[in-house]
Amino acid sequence: MAWTPLLLAVLAHVSGSLVQAAVTQEPSVSANVGQTVRITCSGIDSSYGYPVCWYQQKVPGTAPVTVIYWNDERPSGIPSRFSGSLSGTTGTLTITGVQAEDKAVYFCGGWDSSS
């Protein structure tokens, strides 16, 4: 079986604020099928219990799909290889055993209560 390199593009998104610079992500992450991928999103304001969520967009111009909500909850139908966590101001999306179909743009959603 050939190892297929994947490129997972990641974009930052802030809910509840127009200050998009408050949340930052890596511009892109690449991996081979079967590897574990971690995408981080820093600058999340969790001081009031605001969660981080993650969205996957496979086709530009289509609605993103929620893969993680409330830091670590996975919606029905999302494979168990997707998991999330929040530590301090950094949210992490982990894809354990990444598959070719996981190639997508991933958005993190956080909250900036300073605005």
N, CA, C and O of each residue as an XYZ file, in Angstrom:
460
protein
N       0.843     -1.175      0.000
C       0.000      0.000      0.000
C       0.890      1.241      0.000
O       1.839      1.327      0.780
N       0.591      2.184     -0.858
C       1.375      3.419     -0.942
C       0.942      4.388      0.148
O      -0.237      4.481      0.490
N       1.923      5.106      0.684
C       1.629      6.155      1.662
C       1.281      7.421      0.903
O       2.073      7.906      0.095
N       0.118      7.946      1.158
C      -0.355      9.133      0.455
C      -0.158     10.361      1.329
O      -0.730     10.441      2.417
N       0.647     11.329      0.869
C       0.792     12.544      1.670
C      -0.482     13.375      1.605
O      -1.097     13.508      0.547
N      -0.863     13.922      2.729
C      -2.051     14.756      2.814
C      -1.645     16.164      3.205
O      -0.646     16.364      3.896
N      -2.408     17.116      2.767
C      -2.216     18.493      3.210
C      -3.513     18.943      3.847
O      -4.547     19.016      3.184
N      -3.458     19.244      5.127
C      -4.633     19.701      5.842
C      -4.479     21.199      6.068
O      -3.681     21.628      6.902
N      -5.226     21.975      5.340
C      -5.160     23.426      5.503
C      -6.002     23.814      6.704
O      -7.061     23.235      6.946
N      -5.533     24.782      7.443
C      -6.256     25.211      8.636
C      -6.428     26.720      8.618
O      -5.525     27.462      8.231
N      -7.590     27.150      9.039
C      -7.900     28.567      9.088
C      -8.457     28.911     10.456
O      -9.096     28.082     11.104
N      -8.212     30.123     10.886
C      -8.737     30.577     12.175
C     -10.081     31.258     11.981
O     -10.319     31.927     10.975
N     -10.940     31.077     12.949
C     -12.238     31.741     12.943
C     -12.594     32.069     14.383
O     -12.403     31.249     15.281
N     -13.104     33.252     14.595
C     -13.473     33.666     15.941
C     -14.965     33.928     15.973
O     -15.482     34.696     15.161
N     -15.657     33.300     16.899
C     -17.072     33.573     17.090
C     -17.231     34.613     18.187
O     -16.504     34.590     19.180
N     -18.170     35.513     18.012
C     -18.451     36.485     19.055
C     -17.536     37.676     19.040
O     -17.585     38.494     19.959
N     -16.706     37.808     18.034
C     -15.774     38.922     17.971
C     -15.368     39.171     16.537
O     -15.328     38.253     15.719
N     -15.067     40.425     16.241
C     -14.546     40.762     14.923
C     -13.029     40.794     14.920
O     -12.413     41.084     13.894
N     -12.427     40.499     16.053
C     -10.973     40.571     16.173
C     -10.400     39.216     15.800
O     -10.060     38.421     16.677
N     -10.290     38.946     14.503
C      -9.865     37.623     14.067
C      -8.412     37.323     14.401
O      -8.027     36.156     14.476
N      -7.605     38.349     14.603
C      -6.202     38.115     14.950
C      -6.055     37.519     16.340
O      -4.965     37.087     16.713
N      -7.136     37.489     17.111
C      -7.065     36.972     18.475
C      -6.830     35.466     18.504
O      -6.296     34.944     19.483
N      -7.218     34.770     17.456
C      -7.058     33.321     17.401
C      -6.146     32.982     16.235
O      -6.354     33.458     15.119
N      -5.133     32.160     16.492
C      -4.178     31.836     15.433
C      -4.021     30.325     15.289
O      -4.144     29.576     16.258
N      -3.749     29.901     14.067
C      -3.495     28.499     13.743
C      -2.303     28.406     12.806
O      -1.880     29.399     12.213
N      -1.766     27.193     12.681
C      -0.753     26.947     11.664
C      -1.397     27.136     10.296
O      -2.580     26.835     10.132
N      -0.642     27.631      9.304
C      -1.232     27.807      7.977
C      -1.554     26.484      7.287
O      -2.516     26.409      6.522
N      -0.768     25.445      7.543
C      -1.067     24.140      6.945
C      -0.341     23.041      7.708
O       0.657     23.278      8.388
N      -0.870     21.848      7.575
C      -0.285     20.669      8.214
C      -0.304     19.558      7.171
O      -1.310     19.366      6.489
N       0.792     18.832      7.045
C       0.812     17.705      6.113
C       1.121     16.420      6.871
O       1.797     16.430      7.900
N       0.612     15.321      6.340
C       0.812     14.031      7.000
C       0.632     12.914      5.990
O       0.093     13.118      4.902
N       1.085     11.743      6.363
C       0.845     10.537      5.580
C      -0.339      9.787      6.173
O      -0.630      9.900      7.363
N      -1.014      9.023      5.329
C      -2.127      8.203      5.793
C      -1.658      7.318      6.943
O      -0.601      6.692      6.867
N      -2.447      7.274      7.995
C      -2.122      6.465      9.158
C      -1.427      7.216     10.267
O      -1.385      6.739     11.401
N      -0.882      8.374      9.969
C      -0.204      9.159     10.993
C      -1.213      9.885     11.879
O      -2.396      9.979     11.551
N      -0.724     10.390     12.997
C      -1.529     11.221     13.882
C      -1.220     12.679     13.607
O      -0.057     13.078     13.541
N      -2.266     13.469     13.448
C      -2.133     14.895     13.147
C      -2.719     15.691     14.302
O      -3.799     15.378     14.803
N      -1.996     16.721     14.716
C      -2.509     17.642     15.735
C      -2.502     19.051     15.169
O      -1.470     19.539     14.709
N      -3.652     19.699     15.205
C      -3.802     21.072     14.738
C      -4.170     21.915     15.950
O      -5.124     21.608     16.664
N      -3.412     22.974     16.177
C      -3.676     23.801     17.348
C      -4.275     25.140     16.963
O      -4.095     25.638     15.852
N      -4.981     25.695     17.906
C      -5.660     26.975     17.749
C      -5.416     27.733     19.051
O      -5.979     27.381     20.087
N      -4.589     28.759     19.005
C      -4.237     29.464     20.236
C      -4.948     30.807     20.321
O      -5.314     31.397     19.305
N      -5.135     31.277     21.545
C      -5.794     32.551     21.779
C      -7.253     32.408     22.167
O      -7.992     33.393     22.175
N      -7.679     31.189     22.490
C      -9.065     30.960     22.898
C      -9.275     31.534     24.294
O      -8.481     31.275     25.198
N     -10.333     32.304     24.474
C     -10.664     32.856     25.788
C     -11.576     31.869     26.498
O     -12.785     31.849     26.266
N     -10.991     31.055     27.361
C     -11.771     30.045     28.074
C     -12.053     30.462     29.512
O     -12.519     29.651     30.312
N     -11.774     31.716     29.844
C     -11.899     32.162     31.231
C     -13.333     32.102     31.742
O     -13.545     31.985     32.949
N     -14.310     32.179     30.865
C     -15.710     32.104     31.275
C     -16.347     30.784     30.843
O     -17.571     30.661     30.805
N     -15.525     29.822     30.526
C     -16.028     28.525     30.115
C     -16.419     28.446     28.657
O     -17.075     27.492     28.240
N     -16.017     29.457     27.860
C     -16.340     29.418     26.436
C     -15.576     28.278     25.777
O     -14.383     28.107     26.026
N     -16.245     27.501     24.946
C     -15.600     26.335     24.343
C     -14.917     26.655     23.017
O     -15.089     27.731     22.444
N     -14.141     25.689     22.556
C     -13.595     25.730     21.204
C     -14.289     24.633     20.404
O     -14.597     23.564     20.933
N     -14.530     24.907     19.133
C     -15.113     23.897     18.264
C     -14.316     23.862     16.965
O     -13.584     24.798     16.645
N     -14.469     22.784     16.234
C     -13.698     22.569     15.013
C     -14.625     22.194     13.873
O     -15.583     21.441     14.054
N     -14.331     22.727     12.695
C     -15.150     22.502     11.507
C     -14.264     22.004     10.370
O     -13.093     22.371     10.270
N     -14.833     21.174      9.527
C     -14.127     20.602      8.380
C     -14.856     21.021      7.101
O     -16.067     20.837      6.977
N     -14.103     21.586      6.154
C     -14.676     21.963      4.860
C     -13.889     21.254      3.763
O     -12.737     21.595      3.497
N     -14.514     20.275      3.134
C     -13.831     19.497      2.100
C     -13.899     20.160      0.734
O     -12.970     20.034     -0.064
N     -14.984     20.860      0.458
C     -15.175     21.505     -0.846
C     -15.361     23.001     -0.633
O     -16.283     23.409      0.074
N     -14.498     23.835     -1.235
C     -14.647     25.287     -1.079
C     -16.039     25.749     -1.506
O     -16.584     25.290     -2.509
N     -16.588     26.650     -0.734
C     -17.902     27.191     -1.063
C     -19.067     26.410     -0.490
O     -20.220     26.822     -0.620
N     -18.772     25.276      0.147
C     -19.831     24.499      0.790
C     -19.786     24.717      2.295
O     -18.781     25.177      2.837
N     -20.871     24.388      2.954
C     -20.946     24.588      4.402
C     -19.985     23.646      5.124
O     -19.922     22.459      4.802
N     -19.234     24.167      6.097
C     -18.365     23.292      6.890
C     -19.190     22.330      7.746
O     -20.340     22.604      8.090
N     -18.579     21.215      8.073
C     -19.181     20.209      8.949
C     -18.515     20.315     10.312
O     -17.290     20.396     10.400
N     -19.306     20.314     11.367
C     -18.750     20.321     12.721
C     -18.171     18.945     13.024
O     -18.869     17.935     12.926
N     -16.879     18.909     13.396
C     -16.265     17.630     13.776
C     -16.055     17.531     15.285
O     -16.027     16.433     15.842
N     -15.908     18.686     15.947
C     -15.775     18.725     17.406
C     -16.523     19.951     17.909
O     -16.403     21.034     17.335
N     -17.295     19.785     18.981
C     -17.934     20.931     19.627
C     -17.708     20.838     21.134
O     -17.414     19.768     21.667
N     -17.847     21.953     21.796
C     -17.648     22.044     23.252
C     -16.352     21.349     23.688
O     -16.339     20.498     24.578
N     -15.269     21.749     23.021
C     -13.894     21.317     23.313
C     -13.568     19.889     22.882
O     -12.563     19.657     22.209
N     -14.410     18.934     23.263
C     -14.039     17.536     23.039
C     -15.213     16.627     22.668
O     -15.083     15.403     22.686
N     -16.353     17.225     22.335
C     -17.527     16.421     21.983
C     -17.578     16.189     20.471
O     -17.313     17.098     19.684
N     -17.916     14.981     20.086
C     -17.957     14.604     18.675
C     -19.413     14.372     18.253
O     -20.107     13.557     18.862
N     -19.879     15.078     17.220
C     -21.251     14.855     16.759
C     -21.445     13.438     16.228
O     -20.486     12.763     15.854
N     -22.676     13.010     16.204
C     -23.020     11.706     15.645
C     -22.557     11.633     14.193
O     -22.756     12.568     13.417
N     -21.944     10.525     13.842
C     -21.491     10.324     12.470
C     -20.054     10.735     12.207
O     -19.511     10.437     11.143
N     -19.427     11.416     13.164
C     -18.021     11.803     13.013
C     -17.157     10.657     13.538
O     -17.365     10.201     14.662
N     -16.195     10.185     12.747
C     -15.375      9.038     13.172
C     -14.614      9.304     14.471
O     -14.254     10.440     14.778
N     -14.382      8.244     15.214
C     -13.716      8.356     16.515
C     -12.256      8.768     16.396
O     -11.633      9.095     17.406
N     -11.694      8.761     15.191
C     -10.304      9.215     15.043
C     -10.171     10.724     15.277
O      -9.063     11.220     15.482
N     -11.292     11.457     15.249
C     -11.285     12.889     15.536
C     -11.523     13.107     17.023
O     -12.484     12.589     17.593
N     -10.638     13.877     17.644
C     -10.832     14.227     19.049
C     -10.350     15.651     19.272
O      -9.570     16.192     18.488
N     -10.823     16.240     20.344
C     -10.460     17.620     20.633
C     -10.152     17.818     22.098
O     -10.559     17.028     22.950
N      -9.425     18.890     22.377
C      -9.117     19.239     23.760
C      -8.880     20.738     23.851
O      -8.613     21.402     22.849
N      -8.981     21.257     25.062
C      -8.671     22.658     25.337
C      -7.833     22.711     26.591
O      -8.234     22.208     27.641
N      -6.659     23.325     26.480
C      -5.769     23.498     27.622
C      -5.369     24.962     27.684
O      -4.659     25.457     26.809
N      -5.824     25.647     28.715
C      -5.543     27.079     28.813
C      -6.199     27.821     27.670
O      -7.422     27.808     27.534
N      -5.392     28.470     26.847
C      -5.922     29.229     25.712
C      -5.680     28.527     24.374
O      -5.849     29.131     23.315
N      -5.287     27.259     24.425
C      -4.975     26.519     23.197
C      -5.905     25.328     23.015
O      -5.982     24.439     23.863
N      -6.607     25.334     21.890
C      -7.429     24.192     21.521
C      -6.654     23.311     20.559
O      -5.866     23.807     19.753
N      -6.872     22.014     20.641
C      -6.181     21.068     19.763
C      -7.184     20.108     19.140
O      -8.014     19.514     19.829
N      -7.089     19.970     17.827
C      -7.822     18.937     17.099
C      -6.823     17.842     16.771
O      -5.792     18.107     16.154
N      -7.118     16.623     17.176
C      -6.250     15.482     16.895
C      -6.983     14.518     15.969
O      -8.132     14.151     16.213
N      -6.297     14.117     14.904
C      -6.822     13.087     14.006
C      -5.864     11.906     14.116
O      -4.735     11.964     13.629
N      -6.319     10.845     14.754
C      -5.491      9.672     14.999
C      -5.705      8.666     13.874
O      -6.809      8.154     13.686
N      -4.637      8.391     13.130
C      -4.756      7.504     11.979
C      -5.464      8.203     10.832
O      -6.495      7.744     10.342
N      -4.887      9.322     10.416
C      -5.511     10.162      9.386
C      -5.747      9.370      8.102
O      -4.920      8.548      7.708
N      -6.871      9.625      7.462
C      -7.258      8.945      6.230
C      -7.251      9.927      5.063
O      -7.304     11.141      5.264
N      -7.187      9.404      3.860
C      -7.150     10.262      2.674
C      -8.365     11.181      2.617
O      -8.260     12.321      2.166
N      -9.511     10.694      3.068
C     -10.732     11.498      3.017
C     -10.741     12.637      4.039
O     -11.660     13.456      4.043
N      -9.729     12.694      4.900
C      -9.646     13.774      5.885
C      -9.005     15.034      5.319
O      -8.946     16.063      5.992
N      -8.526     14.954      4.081
C      -7.939     16.131      3.447
C      -9.011     17.209      3.338
O     -10.046     16.997      2.706
N      -8.763     18.373      3.955
C      -9.791     19.408      4.033
C      -9.196     20.675      4.623
O      -8.037     20.712      5.035
N     -10.020     21.705      4.651
C      -9.708     22.908      5.418
C     -10.395     22.754      6.769
O     -11.577     22.418      6.835
N      -9.658     23.000      7.841
C     -10.205     22.899      9.191
C     -10.231     24.281      9.835
O      -9.225     24.991      9.855
N     -11.379     24.644     10.352
C     -11.560     25.923     11.032
C     -11.698     25.670     12.528
O     -12.376     24.731     12.943
N     -11.067     26.490     13.318
C     -11.368     26.454     14.746
C     -12.281     27.629     15.055
O     -12.159     28.701     14.462
N     -13.173     27.419     15.967
C     -14.063     28.486     16.415
C     -13.854     28.711     17.893
O     -13.950     27.777     18.690
N     -13.570     29.933     18.258
C     -13.370     30.260     19.656
C     -14.158     31.490     20.031
O     -15.088     31.883     19.327
N     -13.790     32.088     21.125
C     -14.512     33.244     21.632
C     -13.521     34.261     22.176
O     -12.626     33.924     22.951
N     -13.693     35.488     21.765
C     -12.880     36.579     22.300
C     -13.816     37.514     23.043
O     -14.533     38.298     22.422
N     -13.817     37.439     24.365
C     -14.748     38.231     25.164
C     -14.249     39.643     25.418
O     -14.913     40.418     26.107
N     -13.085     39.990     24.868
C     -12.520     41.317     25.127
C     -13.171     42.404     24.289
O     -12.984     43.586     24.576
N     -13.929     42.038     23.261
C     -14.530     43.055     22.395
C     -15.985     43.302     22.757
O     -16.645     44.129     22.128
